Amino acid sequence: MSELQINTTQNVKINFEAAGVGERLLAFILDTCIKIGYLIIAGNVFGAFENMDEWSQIGINTILSFPVIFYTLVLESLLEGQTIGKKAMKIRVVKIDGYQASLADYLVRWFFRIVDIYIFGIGFFVIMFNKRSQRFGDMAAGTAVISIKDKVTINHTILEDLREDYKPTYPNVIRLSDNDARIIKDTFTIAKESKDYQTLIKLRTKIVEVTEIKKASSSDIQFIDTVLKDYNYYTQNM
């Protein structure tokens, strides 16, 4: 499994394990089984329409095929870079800059499936020889698929050790995604240890911009630390 280095907008390099071709292939097989299962069930349920005229059957079959055609696009958009197969294999689509991929990025990846998967499965061979384990769709969208298997301590995750009586300060932190919180924590940890105050200022400014927090009177370190704790409080109690 190759290592993927993501360079955040704060110019901090974070290392991840790129998902291997085997993991991605298994995820693809699981998703394909789900699609086939759906088609079998749909075929049995709507078999009564077989006596309809040809054009009516074509119309019904086209509508029934939509969940299969748009399965990957819809689920990756709703589940922040994952399908059911990817969830099972604990892998996820992310942007190379570390931020959560957008609908446009997922759309580009989905469109390139025509080339990557349905034309001789060339995408799987491309993944094996690409240093970032990307297929053509990933290259075009600026994305990569990473492994998110749990094998690190709490200090390497977005989780914070909260007291039972912890009281949150900034409810607007729910505007952040898990991916945002992870990047903030990684950047914050590195900048704090190296006493990189310029990065701390930029990080605070970016957080305020995204969350629209109006009153943040504490120091940069206290503010960012509180944001991370608040984010964990709200996401663990939602």
N, C-alpha and C positions, 0 to 999 in steps of 0.2 A: 504494500500500500504506500503510495507516494505522499510526500508532505506538500501541502499547499500553503503558500505564504500570501496573506491578504494584507494590503496596505490601506489603512483607514484614511479618512479625510484629515485626521490629525497627524498624518505621516508616521503612524506607529504600525510596525509590522507584527502581525499576529499569525501564528502557525496553526494550521489545522491538518487533519489527515483527510486527504481526498478519498472519496468512496471508490473502492476498487471495481473493476469491471464485473467481477463475480457477484458482488453485492447488488450492483445496478441490474445485472441480468436476472438475478433472483427476484428483485423487486418488480421488474418488468413481467416476469412469468406469473407472479402472484396477481398483478393487476390484470394480466391477460385472462387468467382463470376466472377472475371476478366478472370480466366482460363476457366471457363465454357462458358463465352461469346465468348472467342476466339475459342473454339472448335465448338460452334454452327455456328459461322460465317465461319470458315474453312470448316466445313462439308457441308455447303450450297454452298460455292464457288467451292469446289473441288468434289461436288457430281457427276459431269460428269464422274468421273473415276470409277464409280461403275460397269460399264460393262467390266472393264479390268479383266485380269486373277487374280487369288487369290494371287499369290506371288507379283504381281505388286501393288495390293491394300495394302498388308501388308507393302511393302516398302514405299509407299506414306503415309500411316497412321503413320508409325514409324517416318518419317521425320516431319510430321505435329505435332507429339506429343512432339518434342524436346523443343519448347518454354514453354510448360507446365511443363515438367520434370525439366528443368534447370531455370525456372522462378525465384525462390528464390535465387539460387546461383548467377546468373548473375546480378540481380538487387541489391542485397546486396553488391556485389563486386563493381559495378559501382556507387552506391548511398551512399557509405560509411556506410553500415550497415542498410540500409532501403529498403523496398519494397514499392509499392504504398500503400498497406494497412498500413504498419508501418508509412509512411509519414502522412497518414490521421489521424492516432491515435497519432501522435507525439511521437513515441518511436524509439529507435535505438539500434543496437548491438554495444557493445564496449568491449575491453579487460578489464580484471580485473585489470591490471596495469595502466589503464587509456589511453593507446594508441589505435590508430585505429587498428581494426582487419585486418588481412592479408587475402589474397585469400585462403591460406591453412586453416585458422581458419573458414572461411565461408564454405569451402569444407567439413570440419569435421562436422559442424553444419548441413549442407545439407544432408550428408550421414546418420546421426543419425535420420533424419526425419522418416526413415523407422520404427524405433523403437518408437520414441516419438509420432508420429502422426498416422501412418498407422497401428499400432498394438494396437487396443483398445484405442487409444488416451491417452496412459499412460503418455505422456509428460506433459499434462495439470494437472494431479494429482500430478506429481513430483514437478511442479512449485509451487503449493499451499503449499506444505510442506517443500520446500527448503528455507533456510533463505535468500538466494540471489535471489530467484525466478528464478532459473535455471532449464532447462530441461536437459536430459542426454547429448544432443548435446552441450549445453553450458558448462557443466562440462568438457566434453572431450576437447573442444576447448579453455577453459579458458576464456570464454566470459560471458557477462550478457546483459540483455536488460533493458535499462533505459528509464525513462520518460524525454522528453525534452520540456515539456510544458512551455511556457513563463509565469513565475510568480515571477521573480526576477528583481532587478534594474540593470542598466547598469554596476554597480560596480561588479556584480556577473556574468557577461557574458564576452565574449571576446571582446565586443565592447568598443571602446575608443571615447571620445569626442574630435573630431578634428576640428581645425580652418578651415575656408573656404580656406585660402591661405596656408594650410599645404603643405610642400614639403618633400617627402620621402627621406630617406638616403640609405636604404639597399634594393634594388630590389630583392635580393635573398630570402627575407622572404616568397616569394610565394611558396617556397619549403615546407613550413609548411602546415599542414592541420588545419581545424577548431579545431579538437580535441587537436592537439599539442598546438595551441594558447591558448586554454582554460586552459590546464595544466600549461603552462608557466605563465599565468596571476594569477592563483590560488596560485601557488608556490611562485611567485614573491611577491604577496601581503602579504602572511604570513611571508616570510623571511624578507621583508623590515620592517614590523611592529615589528617583534621580533629581528631585527638587527642581523639576522643570516647570517653573511657575507660569511661563508663557503658554505652555500647552494647557495647564489648568485653567487659565483665563479663557482660552479659546474654547475649551470643553464646556466650561460654565456658560459661556455666551451661546453656544450651540444648543445646550439643553434648554435654556430660557427661551430661545427662538422656537424650538420644536414644541415645548410644553406650554408656552405662553404663561409661565409663572410670573406674576406681577411683583410680589414682594419676596425678595430673597436677600435678606440683610446680613447673613452670616458670611464667614470667610469662604473662599473658593473650596477649600478642602472640606469644611463642615457642610457646605451646601451640597456638593456632589455626593458626599457620604450619606447625607440625609435623603437625597433623591433615590439612591440605590436601595436604602432601607425601606423607604416609602413604597417604591415599586414592588419590592418583595412582599410587603405587607398587603397591598391591594391585590396582587395577583394570586397570593396564597389564600386570600379570604373571599375571592369572588366566586 
